[in-house]
Amino acid sequence: MNDDPLLRPAPEGIERRPVTMASRVLMGGPVTLVTASWRGKHNVMPLGWYMPLSSQPPLIGISIEQSRYTAEMVSHSAEFVLNFPTRPLIHHVQYLGGLRGDEIDKFDATQLETYTPTHVTAPLIAGCAAWIECEVQEVMPLGDHILFVGLVVAVHVDPRSFDERWVLDGEEESRALHYLGGNAYSTLHRLLEARMPRDFEAPERILRERMAEELELTREARERREERLGQLEREVERGNVVDVSELEVGFDIEDQEAIDLSKGVVLGEAPPDERE
């Protein structure tokens, strides 16, 4: 076996993908709705391309395609707000991504409720988990996008959604919405706590053992969930009342397509026709 990591072949099953997939690989964080105002007009667009840049001073970068109306508004106003929507706004987020602010008033089209910010003029959107107000410090065209570097001037949070980190033990409708690409979204369901090797332990052995533990826990959880889904399906077929919140992870659209829910009463989740 060759010990040079640069000469080892890739593990079996690893696939090569186009370089354009790099941005999709990086997705998975909370989606944000960027709001901007200029000369009495307001606009909002969903955005997944953002990043923290500095703690002191607190700087955030957002990358917007150059032709977007929001890029023009942020360039002129030199400010923006990041609004982090919760699950109930999933359909608004997707719909807003298909509209152009220079052609239609998005706030009028969606009837989103807004309220007054504390340091900027761009509105804050109600029903979100957190809000970050920023003043633009630098503007850098990069490829087909523009990177706006914003100085954070105010942060607001809903404590049901965010404390020192995202809250996972509250109601799912108060959790931030995470973007996976296309029209796919998710919410965080479970907290995993990492354990560090102690000073006297060999880190390579401890980390290897803990990775094996996590893989086993993942397999067991998957088996328990599949067993619970089977029980759920049998209960639904009998016409009984079932509670999908008892599942260890969320009951998603794929599960709904696999199980005919029309025969029973389902608690803990809206039926499919209310979420389309």
Legacy VTK file of the C-alpha trace (Angstrom):
# vtk DataFile Version 3.0
C-alpha trace
ASCII
DATASET POLYDATA
POINTS 276 float
0.000 0.000 0.000
1.372 3.382 -1.036
1.671 5.845 1.882
1.911 8.914 -0.377
-1.577 10.490 -0.226
-1.052 12.113 -3.633
-0.595 8.706 -5.290
-3.549 6.893 -3.756
-6.547 6.249 -6.015
-9.913 7.678 -5.046
-12.194 5.351 -3.044
-14.554 3.232 -5.089
-17.816 4.932 -5.956
-16.495 8.517 -5.932
-17.846 10.453 -8.924
-16.417 13.373 -10.887
-18.818 16.277 -11.447
-18.656 19.531 -13.498
-16.860 22.452 -11.859
-20.142 24.389 -11.973
-21.385 22.066 -9.201
-18.960 23.631 -6.698
-21.495 26.276 -5.675
-24.147 23.591 -5.088
-21.722 21.617 -2.883
-21.228 24.745 -0.762
-24.962 25.187 -0.190
-26.823 23.998 2.868
-26.715 27.016 5.149
-29.735 29.167 6.022
-31.178 30.932 3.000
-31.566 34.670 3.370
-33.878 37.262 1.890
-31.884 40.363 0.998
-33.849 43.587 1.242
-32.736 46.905 -0.211
-34.251 50.378 -0.662
-33.435 53.213 -3.039
-35.360 56.413 -3.857
-38.553 55.232 -2.198
-38.554 51.782 -3.796
-38.029 48.528 -1.905
-36.908 45.146 -3.181
-36.267 41.649 -1.867
-34.498 38.617 -3.316
-33.504 35.193 -1.937
-29.775 34.608 -1.596
-27.598 31.674 -0.637
-24.223 33.181 -1.524
-23.059 35.014 1.592
-20.279 34.599 4.134
-18.748 36.071 7.299
-15.519 37.918 6.482
-14.329 39.422 9.775
-15.210 39.502 13.468
-13.541 42.806 14.333
-14.944 44.762 12.666
-17.966 42.554 11.927
-18.018 42.215 8.127
-20.286 40.093 5.938
-19.961 39.467 2.224
-22.859 38.867 -0.157
-22.431 37.903 -3.813
-25.165 39.001 -6.249
-25.342 38.400 -9.998
-24.470 41.665 -11.748
-27.699 41.956 -13.740
-29.981 41.592 -10.708
-32.024 44.610 -9.697
-30.947 44.066 -6.073
-27.302 44.530 -7.084
-28.207 47.909 -8.575
-30.157 48.968 -5.495
-27.439 47.903 -3.045
-24.813 49.686 -5.165
-26.764 52.952 -4.989
-27.999 52.763 -1.390
-24.799 51.281 0.086
-26.803 49.184 2.548
-28.808 45.958 2.802
-30.525 43.678 5.282
-30.250 39.893 5.540
-33.576 38.400 6.660
-33.450 34.694 7.562
-36.873 33.172 6.797
-38.463 30.345 8.756
-40.179 27.283 7.345
-43.628 28.871 6.802
-42.020 31.241 4.248
-40.586 28.435 2.074
-42.999 29.068 -0.807
-42.463 32.836 -0.647
-38.707 32.313 -0.904
-39.011 30.108 -3.986
-41.541 32.420 -5.652
-39.422 35.505 -5.044
-36.474 33.832 -6.776
-38.427 33.839 -10.042
-39.403 37.526 -10.009
-37.487 40.590 -11.175
-37.724 43.641 -8.964
-37.362 46.044 -11.900
-40.504 44.546 -13.459
-42.759 43.993 -10.451
-43.139 45.192 -6.868
-42.237 41.987 -5.007
-43.639 43.178 -1.701
-46.947 43.979 -3.356
-46.957 40.625 -5.162
-46.296 38.587 -2.006
-47.920 40.826 0.620
-45.001 40.147 2.955
-45.319 42.018 6.228
-42.396 44.316 7.027
-41.323 46.588 9.852
-38.854 49.397 10.429
-35.081 48.739 10.759
-32.934 50.490 13.352
-29.914 51.707 11.338
-30.661 51.406 7.613
-33.623 52.140 5.322
-34.173 48.638 3.889
-37.206 46.975 5.510
-37.111 43.986 7.851
-39.396 41.080 6.944
-41.720 39.691 9.620
-41.824 35.953 10.258
-38.067 35.500 10.073
-35.653 33.894 12.531
-32.986 36.624 12.478
-32.104 39.895 10.782
-28.733 41.529 10.069
-28.525 45.171 9.004
-25.410 46.131 7.031
-23.756 49.195 5.529
-21.653 48.572 2.419
-17.913 49.156 2.888
-16.535 47.767 -0.374
-17.858 46.698 -3.775
-15.868 44.222 -5.847
-16.977 42.876 -9.263
-15.949 39.200 -9.425
-16.739 37.279 -12.597
-20.464 37.508 -13.299
-21.236 38.563 -9.701
-20.586 41.534 -7.440
-19.242 41.019 -3.932
-20.634 43.553 -1.468
-18.752 43.768 1.818
-21.122 44.948 4.520
-20.363 46.271 7.979
-22.862 44.817 10.451
-24.610 47.684 12.242
-27.471 45.770 13.911
-28.484 42.174 14.635
-31.958 41.074 15.715
-33.098 37.532 16.533
-36.255 35.708 17.489
-35.171 33.800 20.639
-37.457 30.932 19.621
-35.183 30.475 16.606
-31.740 31.619 17.732
-30.014 31.856 21.088
-26.222 31.506 20.985
-26.848 29.203 18.011
-29.839 27.957 16.018
-32.461 26.466 18.346
-33.397 22.871 17.489
-35.693 21.870 20.350
-38.473 24.347 19.627
-41.316 24.293 17.132
-40.232 23.460 13.592
-42.025 26.493 12.144
-39.628 28.746 14.068
-36.495 27.123 12.611
-34.440 28.804 9.909
-34.904 27.547 6.359
-31.807 25.984 4.764
-31.363 26.041 0.978
-30.138 22.898 -0.811
-30.428 24.089 -4.415
-33.222 24.152 -6.992
-36.490 24.113 -5.063
-35.133 21.906 -2.249
-34.964 23.179 1.333
-34.533 21.725 4.803
-34.513 22.658 8.479
-32.119 21.543 11.192
-33.545 18.641 13.195
-30.847 17.292 15.494
-27.926 18.558 17.535
-24.689 16.569 17.352
-22.060 17.292 19.996
-18.415 16.682 19.119
-16.023 15.187 21.706
-12.317 15.963 21.629
-9.635 13.370 22.474
-8.119 14.003 25.904
-4.442 14.918 26.265
-3.331 11.390 27.211
-5.298 9.676 24.405
-3.906 8.878 20.971
-6.013 11.146 18.743
-5.871 8.937 15.639
-7.227 5.927 17.569
-9.898 7.873 19.484
-11.098 9.674 16.355
-11.242 6.405 14.420
-13.284 4.781 17.207
-15.672 7.714 17.414
-16.177 7.773 13.659
-17.143 4.094 13.864
-19.564 4.947 16.704
-21.210 7.693 14.653
-21.586 5.432 11.608
-23.213 2.763 13.770
-25.536 5.315 15.385
-26.508 6.599 11.940
-27.289 3.089 10.724
-29.359 2.293 13.821
-31.295 5.559 13.542
-32.048 4.846 9.887
-33.302 1.347 10.719
-35.485 2.672 13.563
-36.938 5.324 11.296
-37.728 2.814 8.541
-39.411 0.590 11.115
-41.435 3.549 12.429
-42.476 4.532 8.894
-43.709 0.977 8.363
-45.778 1.183 11.546
-47.082 4.599 10.484
-48.176 3.239 7.105
-50.045 0.350 8.726
-51.815 2.718 11.121
-52.829 5.021 8.263
-54.181 2.089 6.266
-56.392 1.220 9.264
-57.722 4.794 9.282
-56.218 5.606 12.675
-54.845 8.897 14.007
-51.046 9.044 13.670
-48.474 11.585 14.858
-45.479 11.969 12.515
-43.678 14.131 15.105
-42.725 10.883 16.823
-40.260 10.181 14.021
-36.627 10.944 14.923
-36.279 13.190 11.867
-38.774 15.164 9.842
-41.573 13.673 7.776
-40.794 15.043 4.333
-42.402 15.174 0.908
-40.660 11.951 -0.195
-42.250 10.124 2.754
-45.649 11.545 1.854
-45.309 10.279 -1.713
-44.480 6.795 -0.420
-47.431 6.606 1.987
-51.082 7.189 1.143
-52.189 9.607 3.871
-55.759 9.910 2.655
-57.029 7.004 4.793
-55.956 8.284 8.221
-55.663 11.434 10.283
-52.091 12.795 10.411
-50.891 15.063 13.210
-47.679 17.074 13.401
-47.453 17.966 9.709
-49.552 19.686 7.063
-50.940 17.306 4.423
-49.286 17.484 0.981
-51.994 19.533 -0.730
-51.470 22.391 1.772
-47.740 22.653 1.041
-47.631 22.586 -2.728
LINES 1 277
276 0 1 2 3 4 5 6 7 8 9 10 11 12 13 14 15 16 17 18 19 20 21 22 23 24 25 26 27 28 29 30 31 32 33 34 35 36 37 38 39 40 41 42 43 44 45 46 47 48 49 50 51 52 53 54 55 56 57 58 59 60 61 62 63 64 65 66 67 68 69 70 71 72 73 74 75 76 77 78 79 80 81 82 83 84 85 86 87 88 89 90 91 92 93 94 95 96 97 98 99 100 101 102 103 104 105 106 107 108 109 110 111 112 113 114 115 116 117 118 119 120 121 122 123 124 125 126 127 128 129 130 131 132 133 134 135 136 137 138 139 140 141 142 143 144 145 146 147 148 149 150 151 152 153 154 155 156 157 158 159 160 161 162 163 164 165 166 167 168 169 170 171 172 173 174 175 176 177 178 179 180 181 182 183 184 185 186 187 188 189 190 191 192 193 194 195 196 197 198 199 200 201 202 203 204 205 206 207 208 209 210 211 212 213 214 215 216 217 218 219 220 221 222 223 224 225 226 227 228 229 230 231 232 233 234 235 236 237 238 239 240 241 242 243 244 245 246 247 248 249 250 251 252 253 254 255 256 257 258 259 260 261 262 263 264 265 266 267 268 269 270 271 272 273 274 275
